[in-house]
Amino acid sequence: MDALRSISDEEIIILKDALCRYPFDASKNTLLAFDLKHPFSFLKSMYHLATGSTILIDTYHPFLSVTNFKTSTVCIQLWHAAGAIKHFGLMDPTNEYRSDKAIERFKNVYDSFTYAVVGSENMADTFKDSFGLTDSQILRTGIPRSDVLFDNKKKQEVYKKIVQENPWVADKKVILYAPTFRNDQLSNFQLQLNIEQLYASLSDEYVLFIKPHPAVSYEIKEMFKEFVLDVSSFYDTNELLLVTDILISDYSSIPFEFAILEKPMIFFAYDMDEYKITSGLIDNYENQMPGPVVFSTEAIISSIKEKNFNYKDIKDFAKRYNAYSDGSASLNLAKFLTKTDERQKEKVSI
């Protein structure tokens, strides 16, 4: 938003759904609840979608299949990841079980995208396959959400805030565990990490940050209160990455952006065989990840203690998925939206 405002004074209207927790500045932007629980606000939101000249979206939104945009409206898919570990869109293997009507609805949504923003040719190819886009619909601006990973000032701010609220974090290295959300854990979240083992082996040097999905809850035992910190309330995961020394992930897209920092990653894939069947995991997952793929807490501890990390693999992974992301992606996109060419200006003005 700041990048766009620096070169344009056009009105920005933000539609927030019920799950969005980002603290947008209401003094600079028009905020509307995009939620049926607020019918008047929802109707105003639909009006702006139908009449706006530029629509910026993140992820799949069914309403796009029935929204009648103006002919000149530009709809840009920002997406929420720099890479993909799971197949999605037209490449989702579960499509074979869906009705023709459902597939047609998906295609109508994808057809509403004028452009999609990417940080690499890898993701450009993924969008072409998954959304049926052409090369001319790919914006090679870099991923705006990755800009913060180049911001050393923000890193100091985030670290200072965390330490002020949790002094025991000071002078310790941070391990962040950010597991993928699993539908069957919404009402029965079970942490697969053995916290006692991690505490016994690593607490002298490390603290453990856990970021479960906001919809699930995790209670930290009293004895681990100065080793484990629940950071689910952080609305921006990338800000957490700034202060993370080792990332433990699984099938999340977080590693694609974390690789920019060229720090170690461990992939805790305890349910990999099941996940391959139910969620469309990419082929050869084990060999494509830039870090050890492990199946137990013991293996996690061993990887950390033995420093079982190949930094060249991490650096190569970062280049492969973040070739266009260099800290100026937001400005690149803002410049695209405000091109001086009259034809393009009419097309993308907000």
C-alpha positions as CSV (number, residue, x, y, z in Angstrom):
1,M,0.0,0.0,0.0
2,D,2.8,2.4,0.9
3,A,4.5,1.8,-2.4
4,L,1.3,2.6,-4.3
5,R,0.5,5.7,-2.3
6,S,4.0,7.0,-3.0
7,I,3.2,7.4,-6.7
8,S,-0.6,7.6,-6.8
9,D,-3.3,9.4,-5.0
10,E,-6.1,7.2,-6.2
11,E,-8.6,5.8,-3.7
12,I,-7.8,2.4,-2.2
13,I,-10.8,0.3,-1.0
14,I,-9.9,-2.8,1.1
15,L,-12.5,-5.6,1.5
16,K,-11.7,-7.6,4.6
17,D,-13.2,-11.0,5.1
18,A,-13.9,-12.4,8.6
19,L,-10.5,-14.2,8.7
20,C,-8.3,-11.2,7.8
21,R,-6.5,-9.8,10.8
22,Y,-4.1,-7.4,9.2
23,P,-4.4,-4.0,10.8
24,F,-4.9,-1.8,7.7
25,D,-4.8,1.9,8.4
26,A,-8.4,3.1,8.3
27,S,-7.2,6.8,8.1
28,K,-5.6,6.1,4.7
29,N,-7.9,3.5,3.2
30,T,-11.6,2.8,3.0
31,L,-12.2,-0.5,4.9
32,L,-15.3,-2.6,4.3
33,A,-16.3,-5.8,5.9
34,F,-16.6,-8.4,3.1
35,D,-18.9,-10.6,5.1
36,L,-22.6,-11.6,4.9
37,K,-22.9,-10.9,8.6
38,H,-22.6,-7.3,7.6
39,P,-25.1,-7.2,4.7
40,F,-24.9,-3.4,4.0
41,S,-21.1,-3.4,3.9
42,F,-21.2,-6.6,1.8
43,L,-23.4,-5.0,-0.8
44,K,-21.1,-1.9,-0.9
45,S,-18.2,-4.3,-1.4
46,M,-19.9,-6.0,-4.3
47,Y,-20.6,-2.6,-5.8
48,H,-16.9,-1.7,-5.7
49,L,-15.9,-5.0,-7.2
50,A,-18.3,-4.4,-10.1
51,T,-17.3,-0.8,-10.7
52,G,-13.6,-0.7,-9.7
53,S,-11.0,-0.3,-12.4
54,T,-8.3,-2.4,-10.7
55,I,-9.0,-5.4,-8.4
56,L,-6.1,-7.0,-6.4
57,I,-6.9,-10.4,-5.0
58,D,-5.1,-13.1,-3.1
59,T,-6.0,-16.8,-3.6
60,Y,-9.3,-18.3,-5.0
61,H,-12.5,-16.4,-4.5
62,P,-15.7,-18.1,-5.8
63,F,-17.6,-14.7,-6.1
64,L,-15.4,-13.8,-9.0
65,S,-17.2,-16.4,-11.2
66,V,-20.4,-14.3,-10.9
67,T,-19.1,-10.8,-10.6
68,N,-19.8,-8.7,-13.7
69,F,-16.6,-6.5,-14.0
70,K,-16.5,-3.5,-16.3
71,T,-14.8,-4.3,-19.6
72,S,-11.9,-2.2,-18.7
73,T,-11.4,-3.7,-15.2
74,V,-8.1,-5.3,-14.5
75,C,-8.0,-8.2,-11.9
76,I,-4.6,-9.1,-10.6
77,Q,-3.9,-12.3,-8.7
78,L,-1.3,-11.6,-6.0
79,W,-1.4,-15.1,-4.6
80,H,-0.1,-16.0,-1.2
81,A,3.1,-17.9,-2.0
82,A,6.3,-17.8,-4.1
83,G,6.1,-21.5,-4.9
84,A,3.9,-24.5,-4.7
85,I,4.3,-27.8,-2.9
86,K,0.8,-28.9,-3.7
87,H,-1.1,-29.1,-7.0
88,F,-4.0,-26.7,-7.2
89,G,-6.4,-25.2,-9.7
90,L,-6.7,-27.1,-12.9
91,M,-3.9,-29.4,-11.8
92,D,-5.6,-30.4,-8.6
93,P,-5.9,-34.3,-8.7
94,T,-9.2,-34.2,-6.8
95,N,-10.8,-32.5,-9.9
96,E,-11.5,-35.9,-11.3
97,Y,-14.1,-36.4,-8.5
98,R,-15.8,-33.1,-9.1
99,S,-18.7,-32.4,-11.3
100,D,-18.4,-30.7,-14.7
101,K,-20.4,-27.8,-13.2
102,A,-17.9,-27.3,-10.4
103,I,-14.9,-27.4,-12.9
104,E,-16.7,-24.8,-15.0
105,R,-17.2,-22.6,-12.0
106,F,-13.4,-22.9,-11.2
107,K,-12.6,-21.9,-14.8
108,N,-14.8,-18.9,-14.6
109,V,-12.9,-17.7,-11.6
110,Y,-9.5,-18.2,-13.3
111,D,-10.8,-16.5,-16.4
112,S,-11.4,-13.4,-14.4
113,F,-7.7,-13.0,-13.8
114,T,-6.2,-10.4,-16.1
115,Y,-2.7,-10.9,-14.6
116,A,-0.9,-12.9,-12.0
117,V,2.2,-11.7,-10.1
118,V,5.2,-14.0,-9.9
119,G,8.6,-14.1,-8.3
120,S,10.1,-16.7,-10.7
121,E,9.7,-18.5,-14.0
122,N,8.9,-21.6,-11.9
123,M,5.7,-20.0,-10.5
124,A,4.9,-18.5,-13.9
125,D,4.8,-22.0,-15.3
126,T,2.7,-23.2,-12.4
127,F,0.1,-20.4,-13.0
128,K,0.0,-21.2,-16.7
129,D,-0.8,-24.8,-15.9
130,S,-3.0,-24.2,-12.8
131,F,-5.1,-21.2,-14.0
132,G,-4.8,-21.6,-17.8
133,L,-3.0,-18.3,-18.1
134,T,-0.9,-17.2,-21.1
135,D,2.6,-15.7,-20.8
136,S,1.3,-12.2,-21.5
137,Q,-0.7,-12.5,-18.3
138,I,2.3,-13.0,-16.1
139,L,3.6,-10.0,-14.2
140,R,7.3,-10.5,-13.4
141,T,7.4,-7.9,-10.6
142,G,8.5,-10.1,-7.8
143,I,6.2,-11.1,-4.9
144,P,5.2,-7.9,-2.9
145,R,4.8,-9.9,0.3
146,S,8.5,-10.8,0.2
147,D,9.7,-7.2,0.4
148,V,9.7,-7.3,4.2
149,L,12.4,-10.0,4.1
150,F,14.8,-7.4,2.8
151,D,14.0,-4.9,5.5
152,N,16.6,-4.9,8.3
153,K,14.9,-2.1,10.2
154,K,11.7,-4.1,10.4
155,K,13.7,-7.1,11.6
156,Q,15.0,-5.0,14.6
157,E,11.5,-3.7,15.3
158,V,9.9,-7.2,15.4
159,Y,12.7,-8.7,17.5
160,K,12.5,-5.8,20.0
161,K,8.7,-6.2,20.3
162,I,9.0,-9.9,21.0
163,V,11.8,-9.6,23.5
164,Q,10.0,-6.8,25.4
165,E,6.9,-9.0,25.8
166,N,9.0,-12.2,26.4
167,P,12.4,-11.3,27.9
168,W,13.4,-15.0,28.1
169,V,13.7,-15.0,24.3
170,A,16.7,-12.7,24.4
171,D,20.1,-14.1,23.4
172,K,18.5,-17.4,22.2
173,K,18.3,-18.7,18.6
174,V,14.7,-19.0,17.3
175,I,13.2,-22.2,15.9
176,L,9.9,-21.5,14.2
177,Y,7.5,-24.4,13.7
178,A,4.8,-23.5,11.2
179,P,2.8,-26.6,10.2
180,T,0.3,-26.7,7.4
181,F,-3.3,-26.6,8.4
182,R,-5.0,-30.0,8.2
183,N,-8.8,-30.1,8.0
184,D,-9.1,-32.9,10.4
185,Q,-7.4,-30.9,13.1
186,L,-9.8,-28.0,13.3
187,S,-11.5,-29.3,16.4
188,N,-8.7,-31.8,17.5
189,F,-5.3,-30.1,17.0
190,Q,-2.5,-32.4,18.1
191,L,1.0,-31.2,18.1
192,Q,3.2,-33.9,16.6
193,L,6.5,-32.5,18.0
194,N,7.7,-34.0,21.3
195,I,8.2,-30.8,23.2
196,E,9.8,-32.5,26.2
197,Q,12.5,-34.0,23.9
198,L,13.1,-30.6,22.3
199,Y,13.3,-28.9,25.6
200,A,15.8,-31.4,27.1
201,S,18.0,-31.2,24.0
202,L,17.9,-27.7,22.8
203,S,16.6,-25.2,25.4
204,D,20.1,-24.0,26.5
205,E,20.6,-22.5,23.0
206,Y,17.2,-22.2,21.4
207,V,13.6,-21.2,21.9
208,L,10.7,-22.7,20.0
209,F,8.0,-20.5,18.3
210,I,4.9,-22.4,17.3
211,K,2.5,-20.9,14.7
212,P,-0.6,-23.1,14.3
213,H,-3.4,-22.1,12.1
214,P,-5.4,-19.2,13.7
215,A,-8.5,-21.5,13.8
216,V,-6.9,-24.0,16.2
217,S,-5.7,-23.6,19.7
218,Y,-2.6,-24.9,21.5
219,E,-2.0,-24.8,25.2
220,I,1.6,-24.6,26.4
221,K,2.4,-26.5,29.6
222,E,3.7,-24.3,32.4
223,M,7.1,-26.0,32.5
224,F,7.8,-25.0,28.9
225,K,6.6,-21.4,29.3
226,E,10.1,-20.0,28.8
227,F,11.0,-22.3,25.9
228,V,7.8,-22.3,23.8
229,L,6.0,-19.3,22.5
230,D,2.7,-19.4,20.7
231,V,2.9,-16.9,17.8
232,S,-0.4,-17.6,16.1
233,S,-1.5,-14.1,16.8
234,F,1.1,-12.7,14.4
235,Y,-0.8,-11.7,11.3
236,D,2.3,-11.5,9.1
237,T,4.3,-14.8,9.1
238,N,7.0,-13.1,7.0
239,E,7.8,-10.8,9.9
240,L,8.3,-13.8,12.1
241,L,10.7,-15.2,9.5
242,L,12.9,-12.1,10.0
243,V,13.8,-13.3,13.5
244,T,13.8,-17.0,12.8
245,D,17.1,-18.9,12.7
246,I,15.7,-22.4,11.8
247,L,12.4,-23.1,10.2
248,I,10.5,-26.3,10.7
249,S,7.8,-26.7,8.0
250,D,6.1,-29.5,6.2
251,Y,4.0,-28.9,3.1
252,S,3.6,-25.1,3.6
253,S,4.7,-22.6,1.0
254,I,6.6,-20.6,3.7
255,P,10.0,-22.1,2.8
256,F,9.9,-20.6,-0.7
257,E,10.2,-17.1,0.8
258,F,12.2,-18.1,3.9
259,A,14.9,-19.2,1.5
260,I,15.6,-15.6,0.6
261,L,17.2,-15.3,4.1
262,E,19.4,-18.3,3.3
263,K,18.8,-19.9,6.7
264,P,18.3,-23.6,7.5
265,M,15.1,-25.5,7.1
266,I,13.8,-28.8,8.3
267,F,10.8,-30.5,6.7
268,F,8.8,-32.5,9.3
269,A,6.7,-34.7,7.1
270,Y,5.4,-37.2,9.6
271,D,2.3,-37.9,7.6
272,M,3.8,-37.7,4.1
273,D,2.3,-40.9,2.6
274,E,-1.2,-39.9,3.7
275,Y,-0.8,-36.3,2.6
276,K,0.3,-37.4,-0.9
277,I,-3.0,-39.1,-1.3
278,T,-5.3,-36.5,0.1
279,S,-3.7,-33.2,-0.8
280,G,-2.0,-33.5,-4.2
281,L,1.6,-33.2,-3.0
282,I,4.1,-32.5,-5.8
283,D,6.1,-35.4,-7.2
284,N,9.5,-36.1,-5.7
285,Y,8.8,-33.9,-2.7
286,E,11.6,-35.4,-0.6
287,N,14.3,-34.4,-3.2
288,Q,13.0,-31.0,-4.1
289,M,13.1,-29.5,-0.6
290,P,16.3,-27.5,0.4
291,G,16.7,-29.3,3.8
292,P,16.4,-32.6,5.5
293,V,13.0,-34.3,5.3
294,V,12.4,-36.0,8.7
295,F,9.7,-38.0,10.3
296,S,10.3,-37.8,14.1
297,T,11.3,-35.3,16.8
298,E,14.6,-37.3,17.3
299,A,15.5,-36.6,13.7
300,I,14.8,-32.9,14.1
301,I,17.1,-32.7,17.1
302,S,19.8,-34.6,15.3
303,S,19.6,-32.3,12.2
304,I,19.9,-29.2,14.4
305,K,22.8,-30.6,16.6
306,E,24.7,-32.0,13.7
307,K,24.0,-28.9,11.5
308,N,22.8,-31.1,8.8
309,F,22.1,-28.3,6.3
310,N,23.3,-27.7,2.8
311,Y,23.5,-23.9,2.4
312,K,24.2,-24.2,-1.4
313,D,20.9,-26.0,-1.8
314,I,19.1,-23.3,0.1
315,K,20.7,-20.6,-2.0
316,D,19.9,-22.4,-5.2
317,F,16.3,-22.9,-4.1
318,A,16.0,-19.2,-3.3
319,K,17.3,-18.2,-6.8
320,R,14.9,-20.7,-8.4
321,Y,11.8,-19.3,-6.8
322,N,12.7,-15.7,-6.0
323,A,14.5,-14.5,-9.1
324,Y,12.4,-11.4,-9.5
325,S,11.9,-10.7,-5.7
326,D,14.6,-8.3,-4.6
327,G,12.8,-6.1,-2.1
328,S,11.2,-3.8,-4.6
329,A,8.3,-5.9,-5.8
330,S,5.7,-3.7,-4.3
331,L,7.1,-0.6,-6.0
332,N,7.4,-2.6,-9.3
333,L,3.7,-3.5,-9.1
334,A,2.7,0.0,-8.1
335,K,4.6,1.4,-11.2
336,F,2.8,-1.1,-13.4
337,L,-0.5,0.1,-12.0
338,T,0.3,3.7,-12.7
339,K,1.8,3.5,-16.2
340,T,1.7,6.9,-18.0
341,D,0.6,5.4,-21.3
342,E,-3.0,6.6,-21.7
343,R,-4.4,3.2,-22.7
344,Q,-2.8,1.4,-19.9
345,K,-3.6,4.1,-17.4
346,E,-7.3,3.9,-18.1
347,K,-7.0,0.2,-17.7
348,V,-5.3,-0.1,-14.4
349,S,-6.1,3.1,-12.4
350,I,-7.6,2.4,-9.0
